[in-house]
Amino acid sequence: MGLKSMLAKHYGLEDCELITLEGYDSVNYKVNCPQGTFVLKQYPYSDETLQLLLGEQLILEQVAQLKSYNFPKGIPTGSGKSILVEENEIYRLLSFVEGEFLGDVPHTQELLYSFGTFLAKMDVVTIPLYSPAIAAKETQWDLRHFQSNYTYLQYIPDSKDRNLVDYFFLQFNEHVLPIGSRLRKGIIHNDSNDWNVLTQNGDVTGIIDFGDMCTTWVINEVAVALTYVMMNKEEPLKVAAPLINGYQNIRPLETQEIDVLYYLIAARLCTSVCNSAYAKKQKPNSEYITISEKPAWDLLKKWLTINPLKATNTFREAANLALLPKKSLEQQWTRRTAHLSGALSLSYTTPIQMHQSAFQYMYDTSGNTFLDAYNNIMLAGHCHPKVVKAGQRQIAKLNTNTRYLYEALLTYSEQLLNKFPEKLNKVFLVNSGSAASDLAIRMAMTHTKKAKVMVLEHGYHGNTRMGIDISHYKYDHEGGQGRQDHIIQTEMPKVFGSGYDDNGTAGDYFATRAKGRIAQNENEIAAFIAEPIVGCGGQVPLAKGYLKQVYAEIRKQGGICISDEVQVGFGRLGSHFWGFEMHEVVPDMVIIGKPMGNGHPIGGVVTTAEIAASFDNGLEFFSSFGGNPVSCAIGQAVLDVIEEESLQAQALDVGTHLTKSLLQLQKRHSQIADIRGSGLFLGVELVDQNGLPHTKLAASIKNGLREKFILISTDGPYDNVLKIKPPLSFTRHDADMLVQAIDQVLMQIQKK
């Protein structure tokens, strides 16, 4: 039987015009006929669907008591049935509710307060109700079952987007699931989006489509509503307050419900984009399914920039609840000085109390969000979900040491060594770059049977006794022990200020001077160690051609060449995965650490089979934690993320863009004397009007950016170089923000 004939036979509706409407679980039609306008919903028959629709009818009958609001009403058949079953199909006719959609009207404060009031009044009616079918219902749109959407994550095409969603899955597991059993439950509408909520004259007047109704955490009603009203808003939190306030005045929320709202809103956004990604595979041309996709992505990315504490306090204030307690800076400073040494420095004139972080953002305890252009250890980004979960899984399974055979060590070692030239085929895993430097020098001395080490001025290679010995940055610093007799110190081949160009002439000049130092210690040098870009020297790339000449001279007299890649390695330089590659050399040893574990303590020495064999001399090398399964799992996850998200290419693209922008900035500010580095490892050297290092200006810019919630630091022998080494999740937009902020700070300083 055709639909028009069915409508005439069972509902007495003649001369009907049917307009198809899209939907998820049903085929929907708008029915226009002389008797009025209706909505016809058609479902494939199942006992479950039938029981759910009967439960929904019960709810509609109950909310109808809210006389000041409009809800769909079930239209019975001529025989009085609210649900019609015919030819293995279920039909349901509903009244057509008039009004302007929330998505079509301005979201004034008054309207949003009205929205919150409406939801609360509706919930007061529905929450106490019980329907066995609705109680048993499980849907991916119910945030209580948010994790069921994880299977759709694979359909999000962009790896960075996938990992952003995965991050919020992780945060949901950390912050919501542990208290889920304590959250109040009841029947709610669960889908108060812009195209279900109806308005008239600046007030919410009703709602349609109860198809996502379920028994769930009642706070989800507010979370869903907030998600949709915050879309396309410049400042999402500003629109949250009136809605929460309106709800709270009718049906008070509990503190623990308010405190999970930030994560529930993120979960709803993730549910939306996951389902949109999946739906596009099934119905590529469905505008209805994907209508919220772009604003959902936009809000999800903006949500990451909002400090969870700021959001929670905004929600608490709107609900007239006490703000989160916070320890004062003075309290924390007192505790720190009571128990920690003053040798441990703090960044910034006004220290920052950090609370949480995500990708390129860090969140403090005052609710501020900082753009991190400084913490190079977090190469894959703060709290990257793949890295975090790799560690969680492995520590829950096995953690031991290298005296046993286990897959994590073997897999990671193979994957790591694949990133190196063929001759660098042995790895020693330790706990840090410092431990790696110490081990590398021991190995060099054992292999060569020589005792001297040649180092660069301003180099830094770790905090162990050996590390300090080979770090001019430390031993020649105030309070340092001075250069030891077995250390040969040579100039840092810095092009800027040398009077030579970086076309090989500067490299020749500095290499010639280094060769002179080598000649004075001929056949006594075990190793030469250098960073391809000297970080503590002020982000100084070694002059072109320098390493080729020095490496050859060191090897000629029986020494080995060590490249310290702790800061520059793993794709940060953009053009190359390792710093030594930019100098067209292959070292005998490579020291790695810092970004290797994305914040987890791990380091390593990669070397040749020949050197490794000479170290296997009967004196066992063992590190209690070096190469443990957890560290290996995390290290492998970092390599996977670098590959999956094309982070090396991102470093090149964003770094090139940032460098060009800084060069433009240099034209406006004469204090910017040099911009150097590669990819996202950059230094900006500042000088005064006499061309002398401008240490004070560098400190002012660093602290000025801190006041604009951007993190950088300073370095170099005179601390006059801005160092920019952000997580590789840093974007072009972030780079523009950084350059604009530097410009603003410089102009403010000039006005003083």
HUZI-V495801 format. One record per helix or strand of 2 or more residues. SS is the DSSP state (h for helix, s for strand). FROM is the first residue (numbers start at 1). TO is the last residue. If there is no record, write none. Layout:
# HUZI-V495801
ss:SS from:FROM to:TO
ss:SS from:FROM to:TO
This chain:
# HUZI-V495801
ss:h from:3 to:11
ss:s from:17 to:21
ss:s from:27 to:33
ss:s from:36 to:44
ss:h from:47 to:63
ss:s from:70 to:71
ss:s from:84 to:86
ss:s from:89 to:95
ss:s from:100 to:101
ss:h from:102 to:104
ss:h from:109 to:126
ss:h from:132 to:136
ss:h from:143 to:155
ss:h from:159 to:175
ss:h from:177 to:182
ss:s from:185 to:188
ss:s from:197 to:200
ss:s from:203 to:207
ss:s from:214 to:217
ss:h from:219 to:230
ss:h from:236 to:250
ss:h from:255 to:259
ss:h from:261 to:282
ss:h from:287 to:290
ss:h from:293 to:304
ss:h from:308 to:318
ss:h from:329 to:339
ss:s from:354 to:359
ss:s from:361 to:364
ss:s from:369 to:372
ss:h from:385 to:395
ss:h from:407 to:417
ss:s from:426 to:430
ss:h from:433 to:448
ss:s from:452 to:456
ss:h from:465 to:469
ss:h from:472 to:475
ss:s from:487 to:490
ss:h from:505 to:520
ss:s from:525 to:530
ss:s from:533 to:534
ss:s from:540 to:541
ss:h from:546 to:556
ss:s from:560 to:564
ss:h from:579 to:582
ss:s from:589 to:592
ss:h from:594 to:597
ss:s from:603 to:607
ss:h from:609 to:615
ss:h from:629 to:644
ss:h from:647 to:668
ss:s from:672 to:678
ss:s from:681 to:687
ss:h from:695 to:707
ss:s from:710 to:711
ss:s from:713 to:715
ss:s from:721 to:724
ss:h from:732 to:751
